[in-house]
Amino acid sequence: MLTSRTTTTTTQPTASSSSRPADPPRPGTPIDEDEDEILREALARVERVKARKAAEAAKKKAAEEAAARKAEEERRRRDHGDMTHFYLSL
């Protein structure tokens, strides 16, 4: 008896260079260290923003207090001037 054998070879299409996989992570730098560095940088940015906002709030408060002092001084001068005029008219 005679048997014949056929072999089928399948090939997968090759990917173009535009669809190549992403670069693997850098060897020697564990992912945990990268995450730690990202967290450190993010926390540093948060601290800088908090410090900037605190400085802006302090500056605004100082300006408001200075304006209130000036208004109070002007009111006292005006009131004192009125009283001086009152006493001088007696």
Secondary structure as UniProt FT lines:
FT   HELIX           17..19
FT   TURN            27..28
FT   HELIX           31..88
//
